[in-house]
Amino acid sequence: MQATQNIISLADLKTGESATINNLKAGRNINARLSTLGFTPGVLIFMTHNYGHGPIVVTVRDTRIALGRGEAQMIFVNRERE
């Protein structure tokens, strides 16, 4: 059960934190777009900028990508613990 406690939406990840993508809960078109950008389960993601409002910037597969907050709320991640 401890593993499910670490699952949060990407929008809730703070600047400087890392996580592993768990799953995508969006429509078929959005899932296809996100998968094309590299957002697939098991991939490590790093939150570059998240100011709590507006778009966020993440690093996925050595590429910085800006996402709308609505898109980020459909991506669920396992927060990395140190």
GIJO-V535366 format. One record per helix or strand. SS is the DSSP state (@ for helix, = for strand). FROM is the first residue (numbers start at 1). LEN is the number of residues. If there is no record, write none. Layout:
ss-><SS:SS>
from-><FROM:FROM>
len-><LEN:LEN>
This chain:
ss-><@:=:@:=:@:=:=:=:@:=>
from-><2:7:10:18:28:44:56:63:69:75>
len-><4:3:3:7:9:6:5:5:4:5>
